[in-house]
């Protein structure tokens, strides 16, 4: 009973608050920026929506994961972007406007794409029948209600009540962070008896996926001659996933805590690797500024 309340009531509320907090920081200009920075936005969206799921599948096959962990990886790569990536970009002194724009676009697109990617994974790795696959229409609606709608509501508050939004934004962000940590810890505690086997099984692929996609994002940005802040942003946006949504999908829609444990473990890995990237990026910015001042 308590588990049912956690999954069906508490977790959706937490996810909605997280997405609302992200929406408050968004503006209509963030969507207009798609036309101002078409190359950078197109590259980021390509990496998030197309390249990442392909990479996730290849890693799953390469590492020969269990069916549940394989689906967990695919659920994770289906959930691109998220509010955490915006914070990491800000701390790494990347292009925050580009990051917010990519988050805006991915939030809209993934509401449509997630059920298709997840159903592919269920059929491919768990031999799910048509009856046990996610219903596309109702899943799209649930994701819209719990992710895109709170974002839109947050944007409306920010647009029509800007003073109120300015006062509550910091509080909502803190609350969102607390809820995000609570969701991750809740899953890890529930799977505590399987935590060591989970780390041994999914840990290597999670680390490899996170680090490699960050490097791929950086390489693609350099290949297309984006500037340094944009390159850092593309690297983070492709490498950092919306694990809160992934945990919700696995727990509330698939009713499988073992699948949910994969994005939960990823959350820890993501924060560690992001901290390293933030340190490197900030050091480069400081070094470049010192060189400029000396010259």
SULMOPE-V929828 format. One record per helix or strand. SS is the DSSP state (H for helix, E for strand). FROM is the first residue (numbers start at 1). LEN is the number of residues. If there is no record, write none. Layout:
# SULMOPE-V929828
SS|FROM|LEN + SS|FROM|LEN
This chain:
# SULMOPE-V929828
H|2|23 + H|28|9 + H|38|26 + H|67|12 + E|80|1 + H|83|9 + H|96|31 + H|136|25 + H|162|29 + H|192|32 + H|228|12 + E|241|1 + H|243|11 + H|257|38
